[in-house]
Amino acid sequence: APNIAAGEAEACAQRSKVFVVGAGGIGCELLKTLVLSGFRDIEIVDLDTIEVSNLNRQFLFRKEHVGQAKAEIAKLAVLKFATDPLSITAHHKNVKDACFDVDFFRKFSIVLNGLDNLDARRHVNRMALAASVPLVESGTAGYRGQVTVHIGGATECFECQPKPTPKKYPVCTIRSTPDKPIHCIVWAKDLLFAKLFGGEQPNEQGEENEGEGAEKNDIELRERQQDESVEAFAQRVTRDIYVHEIHKLLGFSELWQERTPPKPLEDSIIRDGSARVLEVGQKPASPSSSAASDLGLSDPYAVWSLEENAAVFMRSICLLYEHYGDKLGSLAFDKDFDLSVDFVTASCNLRCHGYGIPMQSKFAVKGMAGNIIHAVATTNAIVAGLIVLEAQKVLMKHDAFSSTTFVQHNPTRGRLMQCIAPEKPNPKCYVCSKAVLRLSIDVESTSFGALADEVLCKHLAFQSPTVLLDSDILYEVGDDLTREEVDNYRNQRKKMLAQLGIVHNALLCVEDYSTNMSTMVLVQHVPEKKGSNDGNGDEDASDGALQFTVEGKVPDKGEEEEGSENGSESDSDDLIEM
């Protein structure tokens, strides 16, 4: 461990400027710990507002703060217990907004992440790399957590290792032969809700529609008739799905040779549920109404009876048609859209009943459908403390002692925390293994043809550039392209950069396999001065005087990638999947 002189940590904290990303479960604990550790110059960003469900673990917030900006309230809360002069700037914005560019990141001594989504984490990782600012990343999942340190050129970046992909389920299991509650939840959320209220029925989980039973339970529903009441329609949908569709599925006897066949929903349950819906339907309801609360089912931890599930299912359909009729065809499940959670819970449980699967509470369904891992306040506090410890090591130039720390649910060799040295950069990383150039250009008025010809080929000396935005190929040249590809890329050249998604802070990967050149280009939008070339959208627009500046050094032609065998492996198979 480093030998730290008395007062060194506090003195270092007082002269450091810190950027905290996220004011949620980790962010609240982190902001508190930073202030109590002597940090005096902090900026924090979060785009969210406070919800009631946040109050059980985000202790800077109170009930009266519900609906207000997290970043602003977190700032006000810590100012109340700060004993020394303190500068905190709160931003109620998205960290991906244009104002948080490379120059903004360069103001800080260190960036500390308390985010809960992969896309934002990747963005902050790239901005910190481009600004040459160290990043401390973190995450929690129930009783587990981890803290990692990322220093450009010294340790691996956040994207050096592939991240876990969401769990996938076979289509045939979801549609025809479920045997777990999650199978029924996925069916209710991704198939039934989409069929009734969304667009086209999705091919769930991105799987091929193949295998036993894949085509045997496509949901077939007749549209609501012009003179049909919404209550009658809801009752008919219930019968179609849980009676007629099940009878149709039972006709495929080969499916049930080694399985217990499903059973149709009893007609008495449908009638009783419908009667309850008609009874509450006489009372006025607002667009924010919940089907469950309308029916007196206010306990989210209770498992509803079969009749209650039928009533909630039909009441949900009624409310969605009555209050969201103008959005039918475009609605999507959202864990924060209570009516959609009611629908999925009820439709899942009715299906569970038919297949002999245990029914679930609304709380459990919401967690599984929304991929929610319920947070533990103590884990957040432990991780926040570890973030500050790692930040202090980096700021005091003791980063040789930095650690990747894992907080575990069950002890290993008697320890609940395991520390290892940070990994070195992955030489095949899509993000940090390449030179990063900063391109300032007007993305609104510059065509892609101008970018390719004037910037990439003429200024940076690429001969046959291939351009990728994230994992999408925007442009490539070569003799092996099909006619359709040639036509597509010719059309791409005529479009403005912004039309192709090349906006402020976009990060492009540019490869030239003919010369073994490779670089990352961080695009910064700078409006053109009046009277300059307007990049008029023609692929020959680069003939004019294009305004742009490039900072940084592109690798020389033929320069080998460090760590590649024989210095020549640059196939796409070697790239980390984004």
C-alpha positions in Angstrom: 0.0 0.0 0.0 1.2 3.6 -0.6 2.8 5.5 2.2 0.7 8.6 2.5 1.8 11.5 4.6 -0.7 13.0 7.1 -3.0 15.5 5.4 -1.9 14.5 1.9 -5.2 13.0 0.9 -7.2 15.9 2.2 -4.9 18.5 0.5 -5.1 16.6 -2.8 -8.9 16.4 -2.5 -9.2 20.1 -1.9 -7.3 21.0 -5.1 -9.0 18.5 -7.3 -12.0 19.1 -9.6 -14.3 16.0 -9.8 -17.1 15.1 -12.3 -19.7 12.8 -10.9 -21.9 11.1 -13.5 -25.2 9.9 -12.0 -27.1 11.0 -8.8 -29.0 7.7 -8.2 -28.2 4.9 -5.7 -24.4 5.0 -6.1 -24.3 8.7 -6.9 -26.0 9.9 -3.7 -23.6 7.9 -1.6 -20.7 9.0 -3.7 -21.5 12.7 -3.4 -21.9 12.4 0.3 -18.6 10.5 0.7 -16.7 13.0 -1.5 -17.9 16.0 0.5 -17.0 14.2 3.8 -13.6 13.3 2.4 -12.6 16.9 1.7 -13.5 17.4 -1.9 -14.5 21.0 -2.5 -15.0 21.3 -6.3 -17.6 19.0 -7.8 -19.9 18.9 -10.8 -22.7 16.3 -11.0 -25.0 15.4 -13.9 -28.2 13.3 -14.0 -31.1 13.5 -16.4 -33.6 11.8 -14.0 -36.2 13.1 -11.6 -36.9 11.6 -8.2 -39.5 8.8 -7.9 -41.2 7.4 -4.8 -39.4 4.1 -5.4 -36.0 5.8 -5.1 -36.6 6.8 -1.4 -35.7 3.5 0.1 -32.1 3.7 -0.9 -31.3 7.2 -2.2 -31.0 8.9 1.2 -30.4 12.4 0.0 -34.0 12.6 -1.2 -37.3 12.9 0.7 -41.0 12.5 -0.1 -41.4 16.2 -0.8 -38.7 16.0 -3.5 -40.6 13.5 -5.7 -40.8 14.9 -9.3 -37.7 17.2 -8.9 -34.3 16.8 -10.5 -32.0 14.3 -8.8 -28.8 16.3 -9.4 -30.3 19.6 -8.0 -31.7 18.0 -4.9 -28.6 16.0 -4.2 -26.5 19.2 -4.4 -28.8 21.0 -2.0 -28.8 18.0 0.4 -25.0 17.8 0.8 -24.6 21.6 1.0 -26.6 21.4 4.3 -24.1 19.2 6.1 -20.9 20.6 4.5 -18.7 22.3 7.1 -16.3 24.0 4.7 -16.8 26.2 1.7 -18.0 24.0 -1.1 -18.6 24.5 -4.9 -21.1 22.0 -6.4 -22.6 22.5 -9.9 -25.6 20.4 -10.7 -26.7 19.6 -14.3 -30.2 18.2 -14.9 -29.2 16.9 -18.3 -28.1 13.9 -20.3 -24.3 13.3 -20.1 -24.5 12.6 -23.9 -25.7 16.2 -24.6 -23.5 18.3 -26.8 -22.4 20.7 -24.0 -20.5 17.8 -22.3 -17.8 17.7 -25.0 -14.1 16.9 -24.8 -13.2 20.4 -23.6 -15.7 20.0 -20.8 -14.2 16.7 -19.6 -10.7 18.2 -19.8 -11.6 20.6 -16.9 -11.6 17.8 -14.4 -9.0 15.9 -12.5 -11.0 12.7 -12.5 -14.4 11.3 -13.6 -16.4 9.1 -11.3 -19.3 7.0 -12.7 -22.4 6.0 -10.9 -24.5 5.0 -14.0 -27.0 2.3 -14.5 -27.0 1.8 -18.3 -24.4 0.4 -20.7 -24.8 3.0 -23.4 -24.0 6.0 -21.2 -21.1 4.1 -19.6 -19.6 3.5 -23.1 -20.0 7.2 -23.9 -18.3 8.4 -20.7 -15.5 5.9 -21.2 -14.8 7.3 -24.7 -15.0 11.0 -23.7 -12.6 10.4 -20.8 -10.2 8.6 -23.1 -10.4 11.5 -25.6 -9.9 14.1 -22.9 -7.1 12.0 -21.2 -8.9 12.1 -17.9 -8.8 9.1 -15.6 -12.2 7.3 -15.0 -13.3 5.3 -12.0 -16.2 3.0 -13.0 -18.6 1.2 -10.7 -21.8 -0.9 -10.6 -23.9 -2.8 -8.2 -26.3 -5.7 -8.5 -28.1 -6.6 -5.2 -25.4 -7.6 -2.7 -22.7 -7.6 -5.4 -20.7 -4.7 -6.8 -17.4 -3.7 -8.4 -15.1 -0.7 -8.8 -12.6 -0.4 -11.7 -10.0 2.2 -12.6 -9.4 3.2 -16.2 -6.4 5.3 -17.1 -5.7 5.8 -20.8 -2.6 3.8 -21.9 -2.0 2.3 -18.5 -5.1 0.2 -17.8 -7.8 -1.4 -19.8 -10.7 0.9 -20.7 -14.3 0.1 -19.9 -14.8 -1.5 -23.3 -11.7 -3.6 -23.5 -13.7 -6.7 -22.4 -17.1 -7.8 -23.8 -20.1 -7.1 -21.7 -22.8 -9.8 -20.9 -25.6 -9.9 -23.4 -29.3 -10.2 -22.3 -30.7 -13.7 -21.7 -32.4 -15.2 -24.7 -35.2 -17.7 -24.8 -36.2 -20.1 -27.6 -39.3 -18.8 -29.5 -40.9 -22.2 -29.5 -40.7 -22.3 -25.7 -42.2 -18.8 -25.3 -45.0 -19.4 -27.7 -46.0 -23.0 -27.0 -44.3 -24.8 -24.2 -43.5 -22.5 -21.3 -42.4 -24.1 -18.0 -41.2 -21.1 -16.0 -42.8 -17.8 -14.9 -40.2 -15.8 -17.0 -41.4 -17.6 -20.2 -44.9 -16.3 -19.5 -43.6 -12.8 -18.7 -41.7 -12.6 -21.9 -44.7 -13.9 -23.9 -47.0 -11.3 -22.2 -44.6 -8.4 -22.6 -42.9 -9.0 -26.0 -45.7 -10.9 -27.8 -49.2 -10.1 -26.4 -48.7 -6.5 -25.4 -47.0 -5.8 -28.7 -49.8 -7.6 -30.6 -52.6 -5.6 -28.9 -51.1 -2.2 -28.4 -47.7 -2.0 -30.3 -46.6 -2.3 -33.9 -45.8 -5.6 -35.6 -45.5 -8.7 -33.4 -41.7 -8.9 -32.7 -39.6 -12.0 -33.2 -38.7 -12.1 -29.6 -35.2 -12.1 -28.3 -33.8 -11.8 -31.9 -34.1 -15.6 -32.3 -34.9 -17.4 -35.5 -38.5 -18.5 -35.7 -37.7 -22.2 -35.9 -38.2 -25.3 -33.9 -41.0 -27.4 -32.5 -44.1 -25.4 -32.0 -42.7 -22.2 -33.4 -45.5 -21.6 -35.8 -48.2 -23.3 -33.8 -49.2 -20.5 -31.4 -48.9 -17.3 -33.4 -51.4 -15.1 -31.6 -54.5 -14.5 -33.8 -56.8 -11.8 -32.7 -59.8 -10.2 -34.5 -59.8 -6.4 -34.4 -62.3 -4.5 -32.3 -65.5 -3.9 -34.3 -66.9 -0.4 -34.8 -70.0 -1.0 -32.7 -68.2 -3.2 -30.0 -67.9 -1.8 -26.5 -64.4 -1.8 -25.1 -65.6 -4.1 -22.3 -67.1 -6.6 -24.8 -63.8 -6.4 -26.8 -61.7 -7.1 -23.6 -63.9 -10.1 -22.8 -63.6 -11.5 -26.3 -59.8 -11.1 -26.3 -59.7 -13.0 -23.0 -61.6 -15.9 -24.6 -59.6 -15.8 -27.8 -56.3 -16.0 -26.0 -57.0 -18.2 -23.0 -59.7 -20.5 -24.4 -59.6 -20.7 -28.3 -55.8 -20.4 -28.7 -55.3 -23.1 -26.1 -57.8 -25.4 -27.8 -56.0 -24.8 -31.1 -52.6 -25.6 -29.5 -54.0 -28.8 -27.9 -54.6 -30.0 -31.5 -50.9 -30.5 -32.0 -50.7 -33.8 -30.1 -47.0 -34.3 -30.8 -46.2 -31.4 -28.4 -47.8 -33.1 -25.4 -46.5 -36.7 -25.7 -43.9 -36.0 -23.0 -45.4 -32.8 -21.5 -48.4 -31.9 -19.5 -50.9 -30.2 -21.9 -52.2 -26.7 -21.0 -55.8 -26.2 -19.9 -58.2 -23.5 -21.2 -59.4 -20.8 -18.8 -62.7 -21.6 -17.2 -65.6 -19.6 -18.6 -66.9 -18.9 -15.1 -63.6 -17.0 -14.3 -64.0 -14.9 -17.4 -67.6 -14.0 -16.5 -66.8 -13.1 -12.9 -63.8 -11.0 -14.0 -65.9 -9.3 -16.6 -68.6 -8.5 -14.0 -66.0 -6.8 -11.8 -64.8 -4.7 -14.7 -68.3 -3.6 -15.6 -68.8 -2.6 -12.0 -65.7 -0.4 -11.7 -66.2 0.8 -15.3 -69.1 3.0 -14.2 -66.7 5.1 -12.1 -64.7 7.9 -13.8 -61.0 7.0 -14.4 -58.1 9.3 -15.3 -55.2 8.5 -17.8 -53.0 7.8 -14.8 -55.4 5.2 -13.4 -54.1 1.7 -12.6 -56.2 -1.3 -13.4 -55.1 -3.0 -10.2 -55.9 0.0 -7.9 -59.3 0.5 -9.7 -60.1 -3.0 -8.6 -58.9 -2.5 -5.0 -55.7 -4.5 -5.5 -53.2 -2.1 -4.0 -50.6 -4.5 -2.5 -47.9 -5.1 -5.1 -46.5 -8.1 -3.1 -49.8 -10.0 -3.1 -50.4 -12.8 -5.7 -53.9 -12.1 -7.2 -56.5 -14.8 -7.5 -57.5 -16.2 -10.8 -60.6 -14.1 -11.0 -58.6 -10.9 -10.0 -56.1 -11.6 -12.7 -58.9 -11.9 -15.3 -60.4 -8.7 -14.1 -57.1 -6.8 -14.2 -56.4 -8.1 -17.6 -59.7 -6.9 -19.0 -59.6 -3.6 -17.1 -56.1 -2.9 -18.4 -57.4 -3.4 -22.0 -60.3 -1.0 -21.3 -58.1 1.7 -19.8 -55.5 1.4 -22.6 -58.1 1.8 -25.3 -59.9 4.6 -23.5 -57.0 6.8 -22.6 -54.3 5.8 -25.1 -56.4 5.2 -28.2 -54.4 7.7 -30.2 -51.2 5.8 -29.4 -52.4 2.3 -30.2 -49.9 0.7 -32.6 -47.0 2.5 -31.0 -47.2 1.7 -27.3 -44.4 -0.3 -25.7 -44.0 -2.0 -22.3 -42.3 0.2 -19.7 -41.6 -0.8 -16.1 -42.5 2.8 -15.1 -45.8 2.7 -17.1 -48.0 1.1 -14.4 -50.9 0.2 -16.7 -48.5 -1.9 -18.9 -47.2 -3.6 -15.8 -50.8 -4.4 -14.7 -51.5 -5.9 -18.1 -48.3 -8.0 -18.2 -48.8 -9.3 -14.7 -52.4 -10.4 -15.3 -51.8 -11.9 -18.8 -48.7 -13.7 -17.5 -50.6 -15.2 -14.5 -53.5 -16.3 -16.6 -51.0 -18.1 -18.9 -49.1 -19.5 -15.8 -52.4 -21.0 -14.5 -53.1 -22.7 -17.8 -49.6 -24.3 -17.9 -49.5 -25.2 -14.2 -46.8 -22.7 -13.4 -46.9 -20.7 -10.1 -48.4 -17.3 -10.5 -46.4 -14.2 -9.5 -47.0 -10.9 -7.7 -47.0 -7.6 -9.5 -43.7 -6.7 -7.8 -42.0 -9.9 -9.0 -43.3 -9.5 -12.5 -42.2 -5.9 -12.7 -38.7 -6.9 -11.6 -38.4 -9.7 -14.2 -40.1 -7.9 -17.1 -38.1 -4.7 -16.5 -34.8 -6.6 -15.9 -34.7 -5.0 -12.5 -32.0 -6.1 -10.0 -33.3 -4.7 -6.7 -30.7 -2.4 -5.2 -29.3 -2.7 -1.7 -28.4 0.6 0.0 -25.5 -0.9 1.9 -23.8 -2.2 -1.3 -24.2 1.3 -2.8 -22.5 2.8 0.2 -19.6 0.3 0.2 -19.0 0.8 -3.5 -19.1 4.6 -3.2 -16.4 4.4 -0.5 -14.3 2.2 -2.7 -14.7 4.7 -5.6 -13.4 7.6 -3.4 -10.4 5.4 -2.2 -9.4 4.6 -5.8 -9.9 8.3 -6.8 -7.6 9.4 -4.0 -4.9 6.9 -5.2 -5.1 8.2 -8.8 -5.1 11.9 -7.8 -2.1 11.5 -5.5 -0.2 9.7 -8.3 -0.3 6.4 -6.4 -2.2 4.7 -9.3 0.4 1.9 -9.3 -1.6 0.7 -6.2 -5.0 1.0 -7.9 -7.2 -2.0 -7.6 -10.2 -3.6 -9.3 -12.4 -4.5 -6.4 -15.3 -7.0 -6.3 -17.9 -6.9 -3.5 -19.3 -10.4 -3.1 -22.5 -11.8 -1.6 -20.7 -14.8 -0.2 -17.2 -14.7 1.1 -14.2 -16.2 -0.7 -11.4 -17.4 1.7 -13.2 -15.5 4.4 -13.4 -12.2 2.5 -16.4 -10.3 1.1 -14.1 -8.1 -1.0 -11.6 -9.3 -3.5 -9.0 -6.9 -5.0 -6.9 -7.5 -8.1 -4.6 -5.3 -10.1 -6.2 -3.6 -13.1 -5.7 -5.3 -16.4 -3.5 -3.8 -19.1 -5.2 -2.4 -22.2 -6.5 -5.0 -24.6 -4.5 -4.5 -27.9 -7.5 -5.6 -29.9 -9.9 -3.2 -28.1 -12.2 -1.4 -30.6 -11.9 1.8 -28.6 -8.6 2.4 -26.8 -6.2 0.5 -29.0 -6.4 3.1 -31.7 -5.1 6.6 -32.1 -7.8 9.1 -31.3 -8.1 12.2 -33.6 -10.3 15.2 -32.8 -12.1 16.5 -35.9 -13.9 19.9 -35.7 -16.4 20.2 -38.5 -19.9 21.4 -39.3 -21.9 18.2 -39.3 -25.1 19.9 -40.5 -23.7 21.3 -43.7 -20.9 18.9 -44.6 -21.6 15.9 -46.8 -20.1 12.5 -46.2 -18.4 12.8 -49.6 -16.6 15.9 -48.4 -15.5 14.1 -45.2 -14.2 11.1 -47.1 -12.4 13.0 -49.8 -11.1 16.1 -48.1 -10.5 14.9 -44.5 -9.9 11.1 -44.7 -8.1 10.7 -48.1 -6.5 14.1 -48.7 -5.7 15.3 -45.2 -5.1 12.0 -43.4 -3.8 10.1 -46.4 -6.2 7.1 -46.2 -6.4 5.4 -49.6 -9.4 3.0 -49.2 -11.1 4.1 -46.0 -13.8 2.0 -44.2 -15.8 4.0 -41.8 -17.8 2.6 -38.9 -20.1 4.3 -36.4 -20.4 2.0 -33.4 -20.7 -1.4 -35.2 -22.5 -0.1 -38.4 -20.4 0.3 -41.6 -21.2 3.7 -43.1 -18.8 3.6 -46.0 -16.2 1.4 -47.6 -14.5 1.1 -51.0 -13.0 -1.9 -52.8 -13.2 -4.1 -55.8 -15.2 -6.8 -54.0 -18.3 -4.7 -53.3 -21.6 -5.7 -54.9 -23.5 -3.3 -57.2 -26.1 -2.7 -54.4 -23.3 -1.8 -51.9 -21.7 0.5 -54.4 -25.0 2.3 -55.0 -25.7 2.5 -51.3 -22.3 4.1 -50.5 -22.7 6.5 -53.4 -25.9 7.6 -51.8 -24.3 7.9 -48.4 -21.7 10.4 -49.9 -24.5 12.8 -50.8 -26.0 12.9 -47.2 -25.0 15.4 -44.5 -23.0 13.9 -41.7 -25.8 14.6 -39.2 -28.3 12.6 -41.4 -26.0 9.6 -40.9 -25.9 9.9 -37.1 -22.5 11.6 -37.2 -23.3 14.3 -34.7 -21.4 16.2 -31.9 -19.3 13.7 -29.9 -19.8 10.9 -32.4 -16.9 8.5 -32.4 -15.9 7.0 -35.8 -13.6 4.1 -36.5 -11.7 4.5 -39.7 -9.7 1.5 -41.1 -7.6 1.2 -44.3 -6.8 -2.5 -44.8 -4.7 -1.7 -47.9 -2.2 0.3 -45.9 -2.9 -1.1 -42.4 -3.9 2.3 -41.0 -6.4 2.6 -38.2 -7.7 5.4 -36.1 -10.7 6.7 -34.1 -12.1 10.1 -35.0 -14.0 12.0 -32.3 -16.3 14.5 -34.2 -16.9 17.9 -32.7 -19.7 20.0 -34.3 -18.4 23.5 -35.1 -20.8 25.7 -37.3 -19.2 27.0 -40.5 -18.5 30.6 -40.8 -20.7 32.5 -43.2 -19.6 32.7 -46.8 -17.7 29.4 -46.6 -18.4 26.2 -48.6 -21.8 24.8 -47.6 -21.1 21.2 -48.5 -24.2 21.2 -50.7 -24.9 17.5 -50.4 -23.3 16.6 -53.8 -20.6 14.0 -53.6 -18.2 16.4 -55.3 -18.8 19.1 -52.6 -15.3 18.4 -51.4 -14.0 20.5 -54.4 -14.8 23.6 -52.3 -12.9 25.0 -49.4 -14.1 22.8 -46.6 -13.7 24.2 -43.1 -12.3 21.7 -40.5 -9.5 21.2 -38.1 -7.8 17.9 -37.0 -6.0 17.5 -33.7 -3.8 14.5 -33.0 -1.6 12.1 -35.0 -2.8 9.3 -37.2 -0.6 6.1 -37.3 1.9 5.9 -40.1 1.1 3.6 -43.0 2.0 0.1 -42.3 2.4 0.7 -38.6 1.7 -2.6 -36.8 -0.9 -2.8 -34.0 0.8 -3.5 -30.7 0.0 -6.9 -29.5 -1.1 -8.4 -32.8 0.5 -11.5 -33.9 3.0 -10.6 -36.7 1.4 -7.1 -36.5 -1.1 -8.0 -39.2 -4.3 -9.2 -37.5 -6.9 -6.6 -38.2 -9.9 -8.7 -39.1 -13.3 -7.7 -37.7 -13.3 -11.0 -35.8 -10.6 -9.5 -33.5 -12.7 -6.5 -32.5 -14.6 -6.5 -29.2 -18.3 -6.7 -30.0 -19.9 -3.4 -29.1 
